[in-house]
Amino acid sequence: MSDLVRNIIRFVFFLLVQVYVLDQIRPLHHLV
């Protein structure tokens, strides 16, 4: 696997994690 592909996968994974974390935080803010 090339470095470019690895970087793209890492970037996409990072974005998914951020979206998931924000989705978890939003209901908490709604409660508070």
Secondary structure, 3 states (H helix, E strand, C coil): CCHHHHHHHHHHHHHHHHHHHHHHHHHHHHHC
